[in-house]
Amino acid sequence: MIVVCGHKTLTEVLEQNGENTYEHPFVFGFREYFECSGILGAFGQVWKKQRKFVIDTLRKIDSGSANQESHVADVVEDFLKDVELANGQPIEMKKVINTNHCNIIFSLLFGEKFEHGDETLSRLAGLVEEAGYAVSDSGVLSFFEWLKYLPGDLFKAKRLRYLVDEIKKVVKESADKHKEKTHDADATDFIYSFMQEQERMTQAGEDMEGFTDRDMILFGFGFLFGGIPVTHALAWSFLYLVHHPDVVSNMQKEIDNIIGKNRLPTMEDRPSLPYCQAVIYEVLRMASVSSGAPAHVLSADIEVNGYTLPKDAWLIPGLSTINWDPSIHTEPEKFNPGRFINDEGQLFGYEKVYTSFFIGPRTCLGQSLAMIEMFLIITSVVQKYDIGNEPGNPLVSLEGIYKGVHIPSPYNLCLKNRL
């Protein structure tokens, strides 16, 4: 096992040698829960075919009227409803974030979102959140699979099996309903696009590997599960903001000057809001949610920095070493959005923060969606509300917890209308 750290070395190993380092080890978790398919679990040629399909479908979505931004914007209104219903009383931010994020993913998958307050959505969001924690608890089984035979469920393998099956059940029920619907010729949601690809492959007599109905369900599951780091990044965002009211004030001034108070922010506003963008990049840097990415495995010997990394060795990418490198970021321990603003007030130097979405062929396909989601949700909330801590309780620590990804401790906020 080899731990890879630093921007230069990570880029050389994962990007320049990407063809030999993109695979994951064929271990318990990928076999048992992801069944070696979908955007998270696929291997080899199946992974390449499915990844190309996702890229092509995202392009098709963004070329139509129902683009990624529109899917997010629809759910932002539900997010703001949740905040408004709290009426300035303490609100559990993680629950609101998880529920609305799940609705965004569901909307992209099936072309329509759940209605605000839908019980199925609340249950689905809870299942996905718990599954994320259980994956961390079961991680040791990737190294010592025999531990799953111990009495009880010490490593949450049985519980995770249940959670995964329940999530897949929701996806399957929704996919079955989707098959029965009459679709517009220009429909671009993922499940309909998947069915179109199945039909094309059948007519062409192509091998259906990677595009069976089973793969469709795993695809939907992978989208829901793969979005977990985004929910943690949003949760970190609001926790950092309540710790730094001066930053919130600066964001509000920028938003008020550029947008005003009569409409919500859009992605067209993004270039005109450099400070708000800088805050998001600083949260991604400081939180380093995916600080320990899943292991990769070498498919051939490679030479790096004068060393031979042997075939079949496991690679552990240390992505957070980039975000905390003092040679890249001055005083990296300080939360300072201004590090990404130059003397002319323009955004700069943020590019390396994108390594939070990984480096090389396995770079997160949801990167653009994640950035849209973070920008629209954070700026919309900051535009409308002052962010305060729950009265009578100390601010929750910024240390966080490591559960496979870096997550903040649970917290409540009081969001009071400023308009």
The 8 nearest C-alpha neighbors of each residue, nearest first, counted from 0:
[[1, 313, 312, 314, 2, 315, 296, 294],
 [2, 0, 314, 313, 315, 3, 312, 308],
 [1, 3, 315, 314, 316, 4, 317, 0],
 [2, 4, 316, 317, 315, 9, 1, 314],
 [5, 3, 317, 320, 9, 8, 2, 316],
 [6, 4, 321, 8, 320, 7, 9, 3],
 [5, 7, 9, 321, 8, 10, 4, 320],
 [8, 6, 10, 9, 5, 11, 4, 12],
 [9, 7, 11, 10, 5, 6, 12, 4],
 [8, 10, 12, 6, 11, 7, 13, 5],
 [11, 9, 14, 7, 8, 13, 12, 6],
 [12, 10, 15, 8, 9, 14, 13, 7],
 [11, 13, 9, 16, 10, 14, 8, 15],
 [12, 14, 17, 359, 10, 16, 9, 11],
 [15, 13, 359, 17, 10, 16, 11, 12],
 [14, 16, 11, 17, 12, 13, 10, 359],
 [17, 15, 12, 14, 18, 13, 19, 11],
 [16, 18, 14, 13, 20, 19, 15, 21],
 [19, 17, 16, 20, 21, 360, 15, 14],
 [18, 20, 298, 17, 297, 16, 299, 21],
 [19, 21, 297, 17, 22, 18, 296, 13],
 [22, 20, 17, 18, 360, 19, 361, 295],
 [23, 21, 295, 296, 20, 42, 24, 297],
 [22, 24, 295, 296, 294, 25, 21, 42],
 [25, 23, 296, 26, 295, 22, 294, 313],
 [24, 26, 23, 29, 30, 27, 28, 35],
 [27, 25, 141, 24, 28, 29, 30, 142],
 [26, 28, 141, 30, 31, 29, 140, 144],
 [27, 29, 31, 30, 32, 26, 141, 33],
 [28, 30, 33, 40, 27, 35, 31, 26],
 [31, 29, 34, 27, 28, 35, 32, 33],
 [30, 32, 28, 34, 27, 29, 33, 160],
 [31, 33, 34, 28, 29, 30, 163, 160],
 [32, 34, 40, 29, 35, 30, 36, 31],
 [35, 33, 30, 36, 32, 31, 29, 40],
 [36, 34, 40, 41, 33, 30, 29, 42],
 [37, 35, 41, 40, 34, 33, 214, 217],
 [38, 36, 218, 217, 40, 41, 39, 221],
 [37, 39, 221, 40, 218, 41, 36, 50],
 [40, 38, 37, 221, 41, 33, 225, 36],
 [39, 41, 35, 36, 33, 29, 37, 38],
 [42, 40, 36, 35, 46, 37, 45, 39],
 [41, 43, 46, 45, 35, 22, 44, 40],
 [44, 42, 46, 45, 47, 41, 22, 48],
 [43, 45, 47, 46, 48, 42, 49, 41],
 [46, 44, 48, 209, 47, 43, 42, 49],
 [45, 47, 41, 42, 49, 44, 43, 48],
 [48, 46, 44, 50, 45, 49, 51, 43],
 [49, 47, 45, 51, 46, 50, 44, 52],
 [48, 50, 52, 46, 51, 47, 45, 53],
 [49, 51, 53, 47, 52, 48, 46, 54],
 [52, 50, 54, 48, 49, 53, 55, 47],
 [51, 53, 49, 55, 50, 54, 56, 48],
 [54, 52, 56, 50, 51, 55, 57, 49],
 [53, 55, 51, 57, 56, 52, 50, 58],
 [56, 54, 52, 58, 53, 57, 51, 59],
 [57, 55, 59, 53, 58, 54, 52, 60],
 [56, 58, 60, 54, 59, 55, 53, 61],
 [59, 57, 55, 61, 56, 60, 62, 54],
 [58, 60, 56, 62, 57, 61, 55, 187],
 [61, 59, 57, 66, 58, 187, 62, 63],
 [60, 62, 66, 58, 63, 59, 57, 67],
 [61, 63, 59, 60, 58, 66, 64, 65],
 [64, 62, 61, 60, 65, 66, 59, 187],
 [63, 65, 66, 62, 61, 69, 60, 67],
 [66, 64, 63, 69, 60, 70, 67, 61],
 [67, 65, 61, 60, 69, 68, 64, 63],
 [66, 68, 70, 69, 61, 71, 368, 65],
 [67, 69, 71, 70, 66, 72, 371, 266],
 [68, 70, 72, 71, 66, 67, 65, 73],
 [69, 71, 67, 68, 73, 72, 103, 106],
 [70, 72, 68, 74, 69, 73, 103, 372],
 [71, 73, 75, 69, 74, 70, 68, 76],
 [74, 72, 71, 70, 75, 76, 69, 77],
 [73, 75, 77, 76, 71, 72, 78, 99],
 [76, 74, 78, 72, 77, 73, 376, 71],
 [75, 77, 79, 74, 78, 73, 80, 72],
 [78, 76, 80, 74, 75, 79, 115, 81],
 [79, 77, 75, 81, 76, 80, 99, 74],
 [78, 80, 82, 76, 81, 77, 83, 75],
 [81, 79, 77, 83, 82, 78, 84, 76],
 [82, 80, 78, 84, 79, 83, 77, 85],
 [81, 83, 79, 85, 80, 84, 78, 86],
 [82, 84, 80, 86, 85, 81, 79, 87],
 [85, 83, 81, 86, 82, 80, 87, 79],
 [84, 86, 82, 88, 83, 87, 90, 81],
 [87, 85, 84, 83, 88, 82, 415, 414],
 [86, 88, 415, 414, 413, 85, 89, 416],
 [87, 89, 85, 413, 86, 90, 414, 412],
 [90, 88, 413, 412, 411, 389, 87, 91],
 [89, 91, 411, 412, 92, 413, 88, 85],
 [92, 90, 411, 94, 93, 410, 95, 412],
 [91, 93, 95, 94, 90, 411, 96, 234],
 [94, 92, 96, 95, 91, 234, 97, 409],
 [93, 95, 97, 96, 92, 91, 98, 124],
 [94, 96, 92, 98, 93, 97, 99, 91],
 [95, 97, 93, 94, 99, 98, 100, 92],
 [98, 96, 100, 94, 95, 99, 124, 230],
 [99, 97, 124, 101, 95, 100, 96, 121],
 [98, 100, 102, 101, 96, 97, 78, 95],
 [99, 101, 103, 97, 102, 98, 96, 104],
 [102, 100, 104, 98, 99, 103, 124, 105],
 [101, 103, 105, 99, 100, 104, 112, 106],
 [104, 102, 106, 100, 101, 105, 71, 70],
 [103, 105, 107, 101, 106, 102, 108, 223],
 [106, 104, 102, 108, 103, 107, 109, 112],
 [105, 107, 112, 111, 110, 103, 104, 109],
 [108, 106, 104, 105, 110, 188, 109, 189],
 [107, 109, 189, 105, 106, 188, 190, 110],
 [110, 108, 106, 188, 111, 107, 190, 105],
 [109, 111, 106, 188, 107, 108, 112, 187],
 [112, 110, 106, 109, 113, 105, 107, 108],
 [113, 111, 106, 102, 105, 114, 103, 110],
 [112, 114, 117, 102, 115, 120, 111, 106],
 [113, 115, 117, 116, 112, 120, 77, 102],
 [114, 116, 117, 77, 113, 80, 74, 120],
 [115, 117, 114, 118, 121, 120, 113, 77],
 [118, 116, 120, 114, 119, 115, 113, 121],
 [119, 117, 121, 120, 122, 116, 123, 115],
 [120, 118, 122, 121, 117, 123, 113, 169],
 [119, 121, 123, 118, 117, 122, 124, 113],
 [122, 120, 118, 124, 119, 123, 98, 125],
 [121, 123, 125, 119, 120, 124, 118, 126],
 [124, 122, 120, 126, 125, 121, 119, 127],
 [125, 123, 98, 127, 121, 126, 122, 97],
 [124, 126, 122, 128, 123, 127, 129, 121],
 [127, 125, 123, 129, 124, 128, 162, 130],
 [128, 126, 130, 124, 125, 129, 123, 131],
 [127, 129, 125, 131, 130, 126, 124, 132],
 [128, 130, 132, 126, 131, 127, 125, 133],
 [131, 129, 133, 127, 132, 128, 159, 162],
 [132, 130, 128, 129, 134, 133, 127, 135],
 [131, 133, 129, 135, 130, 134, 402, 136],
 [132, 134, 130, 136, 135, 131, 159, 155],
 [135, 133, 137, 131, 136, 132, 138, 130],
 [134, 136, 403, 138, 402, 133, 132, 137],
 [135, 137, 133, 154, 134, 138, 155, 132],
 [136, 138, 154, 134, 135, 139, 155, 140],
 [139, 137, 135, 140, 136, 141, 134, 28],
 [138, 140, 141, 142, 137, 143, 136, 144],
 [141, 139, 144, 143, 142, 138, 137, 146],
 [142, 140, 27, 26, 139, 138, 144, 143],
 [141, 143, 140, 139, 144, 138, 26, 27],
 [144, 142, 140, 145, 141, 146, 139, 147],
 [143, 145, 140, 146, 141, 147, 142, 27],
 [144, 146, 147, 143, 148, 140, 149, 142],
 [147, 145, 148, 144, 149, 143, 140, 154],
 [148, 146, 145, 149, 144, 156, 140, 154],
 [147, 149, 146, 145, 150, 144, 151, 152],
 [148, 150, 147, 146, 151, 152, 145, 153],
 [151, 149, 148, 152, 153, 147, 146, 154],
 [150, 152, 153, 149, 148, 154, 157, 155],
 [153, 151, 155, 154, 157, 156, 150, 158],
 [152, 154, 155, 151, 149, 150, 156, 147],
 [155, 153, 137, 136, 152, 156, 147, 139],
 [154, 156, 158, 152, 157, 137, 153, 133],
 [157, 155, 159, 158, 154, 137, 160, 152],
 [158, 156, 160, 159, 155, 152, 161, 154],
 [157, 159, 155, 161, 160, 156, 162, 152],
 [160, 158, 162, 156, 161, 157, 133, 130],
 [159, 161, 157, 163, 158, 162, 156, 164],
 [160, 162, 158, 164, 159, 163, 165, 157],
 [163, 161, 159, 165, 164, 160, 126, 130],
 [162, 164, 166, 160, 165, 161, 159, 167],
 [165, 163, 167, 161, 162, 166, 168, 160],
 [164, 166, 168, 162, 167, 163, 161, 169],
 [167, 165, 163, 169, 168, 164, 162, 170],
 [166, 168, 170, 164, 165, 169, 220, 171],
 [167, 169, 165, 171, 166, 170, 164, 172],
 [168, 170, 172, 166, 167, 171, 173, 165],
 [171, 169, 167, 173, 168, 172, 174, 216],
 [172, 170, 174, 168, 173, 169, 216, 167],
 [173, 171, 175, 169, 174, 170, 168, 176],
 [172, 174, 176, 170, 171, 175, 177, 169],
 [175, 173, 177, 171, 176, 172, 170, 178],
 [176, 174, 172, 178, 177, 173, 171, 179],
 [177, 175, 173, 179, 174, 178, 172, 180],
 [176, 178, 174, 180, 175, 179, 173, 109],
 [179, 177, 175, 176, 180, 174, 191, 181],
 [180, 178, 176, 177, 181, 175, 174, 182],
 [181, 179, 177, 178, 182, 176, 175, 183],
 [180, 182, 179, 183, 178, 177, 184, 186],
 [183, 181, 180, 184, 186, 191, 185, 177],
 [184, 182, 186, 185, 181, 187, 180, 191],
 [183, 185, 186, 182, 187, 181, 191, 195],
 [184, 186, 183, 187, 63, 182, 59, 188],
 [187, 185, 183, 184, 188, 182, 191, 110],
 [188, 186, 60, 192, 185, 189, 59, 191],
 [187, 189, 110, 108, 109, 107, 191, 190],
 [190, 188, 108, 192, 191, 193, 107, 187],
 [189, 191, 193, 192, 108, 188, 109, 194],
 [190, 192, 194, 193, 189, 188, 195, 187],
 [193, 191, 195, 189, 190, 194, 187, 188],
 [192, 194, 190, 196, 191, 195, 189, 197],
 [195, 193, 197, 191, 196, 192, 190, 198],
 [194, 196, 192, 198, 193, 197, 191, 199],
 [195, 197, 199, 193, 194, 198, 200, 192],
 [198, 196, 194, 200, 195, 199, 201, 210],
 [197, 199, 195, 201, 196, 200, 202, 194],
 [198, 200, 196, 202, 201, 197, 203, 195],
 [201, 199, 203, 205, 197, 202, 198, 204],
 [200, 202, 204, 198, 203, 199, 197, 205],
 [201, 203, 199, 204, 200, 198, 205, 197],
 [204, 202, 200, 201, 205, 199, 198, 206],
 [203, 205, 201, 202, 200, 206, 199, 207],
 [206, 204, 200, 203, 207, 201, 202, 199],
 [205, 207, 208, 204, 200, 201, 209, 210],
 [208, 206, 210, 205, 211, 209, 200, 197],
 [209, 207, 210, 206, 211, 45, 214, 205],
 [208, 210, 45, 214, 211, 207, 36, 49],
 [211, 209, 207, 214, 208, 197, 215, 212],
 [210, 212, 214, 213, 209, 207, 215, 208],
 [211, 213, 215, 214, 216, 210, 194, 217],
 [214, 212, 211, 216, 215, 217, 210, 218],
 [215, 213, 217, 211, 212, 216, 210, 209],
 [214, 216, 212, 218, 213, 217, 211, 219],
 [215, 217, 219, 218, 213, 214, 171, 170],
 [218, 216, 220, 214, 37, 219, 215, 221],
 [219, 217, 37, 215, 221, 216, 220, 214],
 [220, 218, 222, 216, 221, 217, 170, 215],
 [219, 221, 217, 223, 218, 222, 167, 224],
 [222, 220, 218, 224, 219, 223, 225, 38],
 [223, 221, 225, 219, 220, 224, 218, 226],
 [224, 222, 220, 221, 225, 226, 104, 219],
 [223, 225, 221, 226, 222, 227, 220, 127],
 [226, 224, 222, 221, 227, 223, 39, 228],
 [225, 227, 224, 229, 223, 228, 222, 230],
 [226, 228, 230, 229, 225, 224, 231, 131],
 [229, 227, 231, 230, 226, 232, 288, 289],
 [230, 228, 232, 231, 227, 226, 369, 233],
 [231, 229, 233, 227, 228, 232, 97, 96],
 [230, 232, 234, 228, 229, 233, 406, 235],
 [233, 231, 229, 235, 234, 230, 236, 228],
 [234, 232, 236, 230, 235, 231, 229, 373],
 [233, 235, 231, 236, 232, 237, 93, 230],
 [234, 236, 232, 238, 233, 237, 407, 239],
 [237, 235, 233, 239, 234, 238, 282, 232],
 [236, 238, 240, 239, 235, 234, 241, 233],
 [237, 239, 235, 241, 240, 236, 234, 242],
 [240, 238, 242, 236, 237, 241, 235, 243],
 [239, 241, 237, 243, 242, 238, 247, 236],
 [240, 242, 238, 243, 239, 244, 386, 387],
 [241, 243, 239, 240, 244, 238, 394, 237],
 [242, 244, 240, 245, 241, 246, 239, 247],
 [245, 243, 247, 246, 241, 248, 240, 242],
 [246, 244, 248, 243, 247, 249, 240, 250],
 [245, 247, 249, 244, 248, 243, 250, 240],
 [248, 246, 244, 250, 245, 249, 251, 240],
 [247, 249, 245, 251, 246, 250, 244, 252],
 [250, 248, 246, 252, 251, 247, 245, 253],
 [249, 251, 247, 253, 248, 252, 275, 254],
 [252, 250, 254, 248, 253, 249, 382, 255],
 [251, 253, 255, 249, 250, 254, 256, 248],
 [252, 254, 250, 256, 251, 255, 257, 249],
 [253, 255, 251, 257, 258, 256, 252, 250],
 [256, 254, 259, 252, 253, 258, 257, 251],
 [257, 255, 253, 254, 259, 258, 252, 251],
 [256, 258, 254, 255, 259, 253, 271, 272],
 [259, 257, 254, 255, 256, 260, 264, 262],
 [258, 260, 255, 256, 261, 257, 254, 262],
 [259, 261, 262, 255, 258, 418, 382, 263],
 [260, 262, 259, 263, 258, 418, 255, 264],
 [263, 261, 260, 264, 259, 258, 265, 379],
 [262, 264, 379, 265, 261, 260, 258, 382],
 [265, 263, 379, 268, 375, 262, 378, 258],
 [266, 264, 267, 268, 263, 375, 269, 72],
 [265, 267, 269, 268, 264, 371, 68, 375],
 [268, 266, 265, 269, 270, 264, 271, 272],
 [269, 267, 266, 271, 265, 270, 264, 272],
 [268, 270, 266, 272, 271, 267, 265, 273],
 [271, 269, 272, 268, 273, 267, 266, 276],
 [270, 272, 269, 268, 273, 257, 267, 253],
 [271, 273, 269, 275, 270, 274, 276, 268],
 [274, 272, 276, 275, 346, 271, 277, 270],
 [273, 275, 277, 276, 272, 278, 250, 340],
 [276, 274, 278, 277, 272, 273, 250, 279],
 [275, 277, 273, 279, 274, 278, 280, 272],
 [276, 278, 274, 280, 336, 275, 279, 339],
 [279, 277, 336, 281, 275, 276, 280, 282],
 [278, 280, 282, 276, 281, 277, 283, 275],
 [281, 279, 283, 277, 282, 278, 284, 276],
 [280, 282, 284, 278, 336, 279, 283, 285],
 [283, 281, 279, 285, 284, 280, 286, 236],
 [284, 282, 280, 281, 286, 287, 285, 279],
 [283, 285, 281, 322, 282, 287, 286, 352],
 [284, 286, 282, 287, 283, 281, 334, 322],
 [285, 287, 288, 283, 284, 282, 235, 405],
 [288, 286, 290, 284, 289, 285, 319, 283],
 [287, 289, 405, 286, 404, 290, 228, 232],
 [290, 288, 404, 291, 287, 292, 355, 405],
 [289, 291, 319, 287, 318, 288, 292, 317],
 [290, 292, 289, 317, 316, 318, 293, 404],
 [291, 293, 289, 316, 290, 294, 315, 317],
 [294, 292, 295, 291, 315, 23, 316, 403],
 [293, 295, 315, 314, 23, 313, 292, 296],
 [296, 294, 23, 314, 22, 313, 24, 20],
 [295, 297, 313, 24, 23, 312, 311, 22],
 [296, 298, 311, 20, 310, 299, 312, 19],
 [297, 299, 19, 310, 311, 296, 20, 300],
 [300, 298, 310, 297, 19, 301, 309, 311],
 [299, 301, 309, 310, 308, 307, 302, 297],
 [300, 302, 308, 307, 299, 303, 309, 16],
 [303, 301, 307, 306, 308, 305, 304, 300],
 [302, 304, 306, 305, 307, 301, 12, 308],
 [305, 303, 306, 302, 8, 307, 11, 12],
 [304, 306, 303, 302, 307, 308, 301, 8],
 [307, 305, 303, 304, 302, 308, 301, 309],
 [308, 306, 302, 301, 309, 303, 300, 305],
 [307, 309, 301, 300, 302, 306, 310, 312],
 [310, 308, 300, 312, 307, 311, 301, 299],
 [309, 311, 299, 300, 297, 298, 312, 308],
 [312, 310, 297, 296, 298, 309, 313, 299],
 [313, 311, 310, 297, 296, 0, 309, 314],
 [312, 314, 296, 0, 295, 1, 294, 311],
 [313, 315, 1, 295, 294, 296, 2, 0],
 [314, 316, 2, 294, 3, 1, 317, 295],
 [317, 315, 3, 318, 292, 2, 314, 291],
 [318, 316, 4, 319, 291, 3, 320, 290],
 [317, 319, 290, 320, 316, 321, 291, 355],
 [318, 320, 290, 322, 321, 317, 287, 323],
 [319, 321, 323, 318, 322, 5, 317, 324],
 [322, 320, 324, 319, 6, 5, 323, 318],
 [321, 323, 319, 284, 320, 324, 352, 285],
 [324, 322, 320, 331, 321, 325, 319, 328],
 [323, 325, 321, 326, 327, 322, 320, 328],
 [326, 324, 328, 329, 327, 331, 323, 330],
 [325, 327, 324, 328, 329, 323, 331, 330],
 [328, 326, 325, 324, 329, 321, 322, 323],
 [329, 327, 325, 331, 326, 324, 330, 323],
 [328, 330, 325, 331, 327, 326, 338, 324],
 [331, 329, 332, 333, 325, 328, 323, 334],
 [330, 332, 323, 328, 333, 329, 325, 324],
 [331, 333, 330, 334, 323, 285, 329, 325],
 [334, 332, 331, 335, 330, 285, 329, 336],
 [335, 333, 336, 332, 281, 285, 331, 282],
 [334, 336, 337, 333, 338, 281, 278, 339],
 [337, 335, 278, 277, 338, 281, 339, 334],
 [338, 336, 340, 339, 335, 277, 274, 341],
 [337, 339, 336, 340, 335, 341, 328, 348],
 [338, 340, 347, 337, 346, 277, 348, 336],
 [341, 339, 346, 337, 345, 344, 338, 347],
 [342, 340, 344, 343, 345, 347, 346, 339],
 [343, 341, 344, 340, 345, 346, 337, 347],
 [342, 344, 341, 345, 340, 346, 347, 273],
 [345, 343, 341, 342, 340, 346, 273, 274],
 [344, 346, 340, 341, 343, 273, 347, 342],
 [345, 347, 340, 273, 339, 341, 344, 277],
 [346, 348, 339, 349, 340, 345, 341, 350],
 [349, 347, 339, 350, 346, 351, 338, 340],
 [348, 350, 352, 347, 351, 339, 280, 353],
 [349, 351, 352, 353, 348, 347, 354, 280],
 [350, 352, 353, 349, 354, 348, 321, 322],
 [353, 351, 354, 350, 349, 284, 355, 280],
 [352, 354, 355, 351, 350, 356, 357, 349],
 [353, 355, 357, 356, 352, 351, 358, 318],
 [356, 354, 353, 357, 352, 289, 287, 318],
 [357, 355, 354, 363, 353, 362, 366, 358],
 [358, 356, 362, 354, 355, 363, 361, 359],
 [359, 357, 362, 354, 13, 14, 10, 361],
 [358, 360, 14, 13, 361, 362, 17, 357],
 [359, 361, 362, 17, 21, 14, 358, 13],
 [362, 360, 359, 363, 21, 358, 357, 364],
 [363, 361, 357, 358, 360, 359, 356, 364],
 [364, 362, 356, 365, 366, 361, 357, 358],
 [365, 363, 366, 362, 54, 367, 53, 361],
 [364, 366, 368, 363, 367, 369, 226, 225],
 [365, 367, 369, 368, 364, 363, 370, 356],
 [366, 368, 370, 369, 365, 371, 364, 67],
 [369, 367, 371, 365, 366, 370, 372, 67],
 [370, 368, 372, 366, 367, 371, 365, 373],
 [369, 371, 373, 367, 372, 368, 374, 366],
 [372, 370, 368, 374, 369, 373, 375, 367],
 [373, 371, 369, 370, 375, 374, 376, 368],
 [372, 374, 370, 376, 371, 375, 377, 369],
 [373, 375, 371, 377, 372, 376, 378, 370],
 [376, 374, 372, 378, 377, 373, 379, 371],
 [377, 375, 379, 373, 378, 374, 372, 75],
 [376, 378, 380, 374, 379, 375, 373, 381],
 [377, 379, 381, 375, 380, 376, 382, 374],
 [380, 378, 382, 376, 377, 381, 375, 263],
 [379, 381, 377, 383, 382, 378, 384, 376],
 [382, 380, 378, 384, 383, 379, 377, 251],
 [383, 381, 379, 380, 251, 378, 384, 254],
 [382, 384, 380, 381, 417, 416, 418, 379],
 [385, 383, 416, 415, 417, 381, 414, 380],
 [384, 386, 415, 414, 417, 416, 387, 381],
 [387, 385, 414, 241, 384, 413, 415, 412],
 [388, 386, 413, 412, 241, 414, 385, 389],
 [387, 389, 412, 413, 390, 241, 394, 386],
 [388, 390, 412, 413, 89, 392, 411, 391],
 [391, 389, 392, 388, 413, 393, 89, 387],
 [390, 392, 389, 393, 388, 394, 89, 411],
 [391, 393, 390, 389, 394, 388, 395, 411],
 [394, 392, 395, 391, 388, 389, 390, 396],
 [395, 393, 396, 392, 388, 242, 241, 389],
 [394, 396, 393, 410, 397, 408, 238, 409],
 [397, 395, 398, 394, 399, 408, 407, 393],
 [396, 398, 399, 395, 407, 239, 238, 408],
 [399, 397, 396, 400, 407, 408, 395, 406],
 [398, 400, 407, 408, 406, 397, 405, 396],
 [401, 399, 406, 405, 407, 402, 408, 398],
 [400, 402, 405, 404, 403, 406, 399, 407],
 [403, 401, 404, 135, 132, 405, 400, 406],
 [402, 404, 135, 401, 405, 291, 134, 132],
 [403, 405, 402, 289, 288, 401, 406, 290],
 [406, 404, 288, 401, 400, 402, 289, 399],
 [405, 407, 400, 399, 231, 404, 401, 288],
 [408, 406, 399, 235, 400, 409, 397, 234],
 [407, 409, 399, 410, 400, 406, 395, 396],
 [410, 408, 407, 93, 411, 91, 395, 92],
 [411, 409, 91, 408, 395, 412, 92, 93],
 [410, 412, 91, 90, 89, 389, 92, 413],
 [413, 411, 388, 89, 389, 90, 387, 414],
 [412, 414, 89, 387, 87, 88, 389, 388],
 [415, 413, 386, 87, 384, 385, 387, 412],
 [416, 414, 87, 384, 385, 413, 417, 386],
 [415, 417, 384, 418, 383, 385, 414, 87],
 [418, 416, 384, 383, 385, 415, 382, 414],
 [417, 416, 383, 260, 384, 382, 261, 415]]
